[in-house]
Amino acid sequence: MLLLALDTSTRYSSIALCSDTEFFGEYTWYSGNNHNVELFEYTQRLCAQAQLSLQQVELIAVAIGPGSFNGVRVALATAKTLAFALQKPLVGVSTLDIIAFQQCTYGIQRPVCALLEAGRSEVYAASYMFDELYSAHGELSYRVKRLGDYLLVTPQQLVAYLQEHVPDWFSSAEGQQFPTIVFCGEIGLNTQQALRSSLPQQSLFVGSIQSARRAVSLATIALQRAREGHTDDPLVLEPLYLRRPSITKSTRKRPLLADPAQRLAGQYTGEREDGALRR
């Protein structure tokens, strides 16, 4: 099964082309805000280097966030377009799942908390453990198992959440009530210091290079889910936004828009307001 994986969740993008048994190639690069310009170009280049065409792709995987509002939508829109055009199945995977899964490839067997900076002194976060899987041929692989919810919190709120829930998740782990947590992902120094000061004895941090997302990790998760029959409908698959995007009103149009109280009371001219929004 030939799979194309697309991830433009943050300033760093990654795409991969692989099958169940063969790895054809991968690009991971700093894209800044150029996701829309670079994604399809890199995808075509990757297919050309592998001497494969998009028409041969049998499964499409995409990172659905959380992350950059615009970045997430670029990969998702591209993946959905390809799924429709090629009539192929689509699998959406959370960006935090990808960050966490990557750590099992480094042999980390501790509880993992995947993080992304969310702005406003908050982080996106989710906690994980890994299950070992063995094939009939003795091949070892891993499945990422999320513990709890996807969160949008301050570092202090995250620590409080972990202190409340971790004892229940890992009460029997190595006889400890609160095991060491491995934090990984794209986080700044201030976030790391805030977490470290709150959990000085129970926190470890993965470096930025080891935390860098690779689309081959997305591909691995998607292949596992596809084998189990878990695919997504392109019509309904949406970005995983834990915070609503900020929408500002044009100062030129603002006088034409109804006051919220008037809207609730039905006291506004719909045609006039709708016209303002269309301009």
C-alpha positions in Angstrom: 0.0 0.0 0.0 1.7 3.2 -1.2 1.1 6.1 1.3 1.7 9.8 1.1 1.9 11.6 4.4 1.6 15.5 4.7 2.3 17.6 7.8 2.4 21.4 7.8 1.2 21.9 11.3 3.8 24.5 12.4 6.7 26.4 10.8 8.3 23.1 10.2 6.8 20.9 7.4 7.4 17.3 6.6 6.2 14.9 3.8 6.9 11.2 3.3 6.3 8.5 0.7 6.3 4.9 1.8 4.5 1.6 1.7 4.0 -1.2 4.3 7.4 -2.6 3.5 9.4 0.1 1.8 10.5 3.7 2.5 10.8 5.8 -0.7 11.7 9.2 0.7 11.0 12.1 3.0 11.4 15.9 3.1 11.4 17.8 6.4 12.2 21.5 6.2 11.6 24.9 7.8 8.8 26.4 5.8 7.9 29.5 7.9 4.7 30.8 6.4 5.3 29.4 2.9 3.4 26.1 3.3 1.0 26.9 0.5 3.8 27.7 -1.9 6.1 24.8 -1.1 4.0 21.8 -0.2 2.8 20.7 -3.7 6.2 21.5 -5.2 8.0 19.2 -2.7 5.4 16.5 -3.1 5.9 16.4 -6.8 9.7 16.4 -6.4 9.5 13.5 -3.9 7.3 11.4 -6.3 9.6 12.1 -9.2 12.7 11.1 -7.2 11.0 7.8 -6.2 9.9 7.3 -9.9 6.3 7.1 -8.7 3.2 9.2 -9.6 0.5 10.6 -7.4 -2.0 8.3 -9.3 -0.2 5.3 -7.7 -0.8 6.6 -4.1 -3.3 4.3 -2.3 -3.6 6.0 1.1 -3.2 9.6 2.2 -2.3 10.6 5.7 -2.5 14.2 7.1 -1.6 15.9 10.4 -4.8 17.7 11.6 -3.4 19.8 14.4 -3.4 21.5 16.8 -0.9 24.0 15.4 -0.8 27.0 13.2 -4.3 27.8 11.9 -3.2 28.4 8.4 -0.5 25.7 8.3 -2.8 23.0 9.4 -5.4 23.9 6.8 -2.8 23.8 4.0 -2.0 20.1 4.5 -5.6 19.2 5.2 -6.9 21.0 2.1 -4.3 19.3 0.0 -4.9 15.9 1.4 -8.7 16.2 1.0 -8.3 17.3 -2.6 -6.0 14.4 -3.4 -8.4 12.0 -1.6 -11.3 13.2 -3.7 -9.3 13.4 -7.0 -7.7 10.0 -6.6 -10.7 8.3 -4.9 -8.4 7.0 -2.1 -8.9 6.7 1.7 -7.7 9.4 4.0 -6.4 9.2 7.6 -6.2 12.2 9.9 -3.8 12.1 12.8 -3.3 14.7 15.6 0.0 16.5 15.5 0.5 15.8 19.2 0.1 12.0 18.5 2.9 12.3 15.9 5.3 14.2 18.3 4.7 11.5 21.0 5.0 8.5 18.6 8.4 9.8 17.5 9.8 9.3 20.9 9.2 5.5 20.9 11.6 5.3 18.0 14.3 6.5 20.4 13.5 3.8 22.9 11.8 6.1 25.4 9.6 3.9 27.6 8.5 6.5 30.2 5.2 8.5 30.1 5.5 11.2 27.4 3.8 14.6 27.3 3.7 16.1 23.8 3.6 19.9 23.6 3.3 22.8 21.1 3.4 26.5 21.9 -0.1 27.9 21.5 0.7 31.6 22.2 -0.8 33.7 25.0 1.5 31.9 27.4 -0.4 28.6 26.7 0.5 25.2 25.3 -1.2 22.5 23.4 -0.6 19.2 25.3 -1.5 15.5 25.5 0.0 12.6 27.5 0.9 9.2 26.1 2.3 5.7 26.7 3.3 3.1 24.1 2.2 -0.4 23.5 4.6 -2.9 22.0 3.2 -4.9 19.0 4.7 -8.1 17.7 4.0 -9.6 14.2 3.9 -13.3 13.4 7.4 -12.8 11.9 8.8 -11.4 15.1 8.8 -7.7 14.0 8.5 -5.2 16.8 6.5 -2.0 16.4 4.8 0.4 18.7 1.3 1.9 19.1 0.9 5.3 20.7 -1.8 5.3 23.4 -3.2 8.7 24.5 -4.0 9.2 28.1 -6.6 11.9 28.9 -7.7 14.8 26.7 -6.0 17.2 24.3 -5.4 20.3 26.3 -5.0 24.0 25.8 -3.5 25.2 29.1 -0.7 27.3 30.7 2.3 25.3 31.9 1.1 25.7 35.5 -2.3 24.3 34.6 -0.7 21.4 32.8 1.3 20.5 35.9 -1.8 20.7 38.0 -3.6 18.4 35.5 -0.7 15.9 35.5 -0.5 15.9 39.3 -4.2 15.1 39.5 -4.3 12.4 36.8 -0.9 10.7 36.6 -1.2 8.8 39.9 -4.3 7.1 38.5 -2.6 6.4 35.1 0.6 5.0 36.5 -0.1 4.0 40.1 1.7 0.7 39.7 4.6 1.8 37.4 7.9 0.8 39.0 6.3 1.2 42.4 6.1 4.9 42.0 3.1 7.1 42.6 4.3 9.8 40.3 6.8 8.6 37.6 9.1 10.9 35.6 7.4 12.6 32.7 9.3 13.1 29.4 8.2 16.4 27.8 8.8 16.7 24.0 7.8 19.0 21.2 8.3 22.6 19.9 8.4 24.6 23.2 10.3 27.7 24.2 12.7 28.2 27.1 10.1 29.9 29.2 7.7 27.0 29.0 10.5 24.5 29.8 11.6 26.5 32.8 8.0 26.8 34.1 7.5 23.1 33.8 10.9 22.3 35.3 10.3 24.6 38.3 7.0 22.9 39.1 8.2 19.4 38.6 11.9 19.5 39.4 12.3 15.8 40.2 9.8 14.3 37.8 10.5 16.0 34.5 12.8 15.4 31.6 13.0 17.3 28.3 13.7 16.0 24.8 15.9 18.4 22.7 14.5 20.3 19.7 16.2 18.1 17.2 14.9 14.8 18.6 11.5 16.5 18.9 11.4 17.5 15.2 8.4 16.0 13.6 8.9 13.5 10.7 6.2 12.5 8.3 7.3 8.9 8.4 5.9 8.8 12.0 2.6 10.2 10.7 2.7 7.5 8.0 3.3 4.7 10.5 0.4 5.7 12.7 -1.9 6.1 9.6 -0.9 2.6 8.3 -1.8 1.1 11.6 -5.2 2.7 11.6 -5.9 1.9 8.0 -5.1 -1.8 8.6 -7.7 -1.7 11.4 -10.3 -0.1 9.1 -10.1 3.4 10.7 -10.2 5.9 7.9 -11.8 9.4 7.7 -14.4 10.9 5.5 -12.9 13.8 3.5 -16.2 15.6 3.7 -16.3 15.8 7.5 -12.6 15.7 8.5 -11.8 19.0 10.2 -8.7 20.5 11.8 -8.2 19.8 15.5 -8.4 23.4 16.7 -8.4 23.7 20.5 -8.7 27.5 20.2 -11.0 29.3 17.8 -9.2 31.4 15.3 -9.2 35.1 16.0 -11.4 37.0 13.5 -11.2 40.7 13.3 -13.6 43.1 11.6 -12.5 45.6 9.1 -12.7 49.2 10.5 -14.3 50.2 7.1 -17.1 47.7 7.5 -17.6 47.9 11.3 -20.2 50.8 11.2 -22.4 48.7 8.8 -22.4 45.7 11.1 -25.2 45.2 13.7 -24.5 45.5 17.4 -24.5 42.0 19.0 -27.4 43.1 21.2 -29.4 44.2 18.2 -28.6 40.9 16.4 -29.9 38.9 19.4 -33.1 41.0 19.5 -33.5 40.7 15.7 -33.3 44.5 15.3 -30.9 44.8 12.4 -31.2 45.1 8.6 -30.0 41.7 7.3 -29.6 42.8 3.7 -27.5 45.8 4.7 -25.3 43.7 7.0 -24.9 40.8 4.6 -23.9 43.2 1.9 -21.2 44.6 4.1 -19.8 41.2 4.8 -19.8 40.3 1.1 -17.8 43.4 0.1 
